Amino acid sequence: MVDVKKMQIPVYFAYFDWIPAVFLFVLGVGLAIQSKNKSQSSQKLRVNTQRKGALLLGLGLLFAGTWGMNLFIILGASFIIGSWLLRLDSLTIHVASLAIILLSLVLVNLDVPFKYKYFVFDVQVDGVAKLLAFVGFNGYYSIFPWVALFLSGLAVGKGVLRPRGFFPPTSFIALFIIVLGYMTNIYCIDLYAQMDSFSAKFLYPFDQFLYQPSFVMINIGLGWLIINFLNHLFEIIGERSWITLMKELATSKLTVLFLIYSMGSLFMMGFAYSGTIVIGFAHPYLLSTFLILALSAIFWSILFWKRKVNKNAPLEWLIKYISSKDNSGK
């Protein structure tokens, strides 16, 4: 009864977008593990998490001049929202996550400026209301539905995370969610006609796209499987020399993300000045090569910082400094 050509639903790169999706899920698990630490009061953890979220949200708004939406905004929003849900049980948080997924399908069909826009959002032309709609419901790293991934990780982390083999009982639940997401995508392909226009742009595996509800469900299940698998794997292998490098990267992840966004912003502003559209038409292999080189350079520069300046990466140091203050601001 509805004209499908008039309906909006975000479409994600299955090959690339699973990385930030699982990243959000794992951060949610990490926050839940922190909440189990009896040496820190729940009040202090909530305040520190909100400060961390506010800082990340502020960084995201700084990048809004070059990217209308970015991961720092959803990271900040996720930590702020998650801080208020820490007292809830796992099942309640799972229900909240599902409600956000369903609600986002409705909100995205409102009068939202759903468009590819990499540069400054003109508030005088588009209006504050549309700006808020774009940040909240545009579907591209927006609060709806991406915060559902973080909350699902939070719910999983509040449960039992003891490794019981590479495929513990909870992995069957995760696998069921993935299958359900795959079936949902088949249904969406029949319902929404615009998938064909996306599939013809790139070669396999870069031509694999997922609709919003299936994308979120598949990545919730995928994040759950990865957490269960790695929990048992690292219990078996114990300490190894190469794990030190993994820890260096893991404890510097936000600084890495910040530097990537800084480089990307300069890259896009340079091409914007010349009137060239870059990201939408860059070949995936070119983007992959650029990211590998950029990550390598960033990683070794952070190692140099840790050896010569401070044991914490720059952004992690700033977050720790803000969180170390007591609730009175001292």
ZIZIUR-V634386 format. One line per field, one symbol per residue. ss: DSSP state (2 for helix, 1 for strand, 0 for the rest). psi: psi as a letter, one per 40 degrees, with the letter a starting at -180 (. if undefined). burial: I if it has 9 or more other ideal C-beta (glycine too) atoms within 8 Angstrom, else O. A space follows every 10 residues. Layout:
# ZIZIUR-V634386
ss: ???
psi: ???
burial: ???
This chain:
# ZIZIUR-V634386
ss: 0002220000 1110000222 2222222222 2222200000 0222222222 2222222222 2222200000 2222222222 2222200002 2222222222 2222222000 0000000000 0022220222 2222222000 0022222222 2222222000 0000000022 2222222222 2222222222 2000222220 0000000011 1222222222 2222222222 2222222000 2222222222 0022222222 2222222222 2220000022 2002222222 2222222222 2222222200 0002222222 2220000000
psi: ehhdeehhhi hihdddeddd dddddddddd ddddeeheeh iddddddddd dddddddddd ddeeddhdhi dddddddddd dddeedeiid dddddddddd dddddddeea ghggihheah hhddddiddd ddddddeeeg fidheddddd dddddddeah ehhgidgidd dddddddddd dddddddddd dheeddddde diiheeehii iddddddddd dddddddddd dddddddahi dedddddddd eedddddddd dddddddddd dddefhhcde eihddddddd dddddddddd ddddddddci eiiddddddd dddeiieee.
burial: OOOOOOIOII IIOIIOIIOI IIIIIIIIII IIIIIOOOOO OIOIIIIIII IIIIIIIIII OOIIOIIIII IIIIIIIIII IIIOIIOOOI OOIIOIIIOI IIIIIOIIOO OIIOOOOIOO IOOOOIOOOI IOIIIIIIIO IIIIIIIIII IIIIIIIIOO IOIOOOOIOI IOIIIIIIOI IIOIIOOIIO OIOOIOOIOO OOOOOIIIII IIIIIIIIII IIIIIIIIIO IIIIOOOOOO OOIOOOOIIO IIIIIIIIII IOIIIOIIIO IIOOOOOIOO OOOIOOIOOO IOOIIOOIIO IIIOIIOOOO OIIIIIIIII OIIOOOOOOO
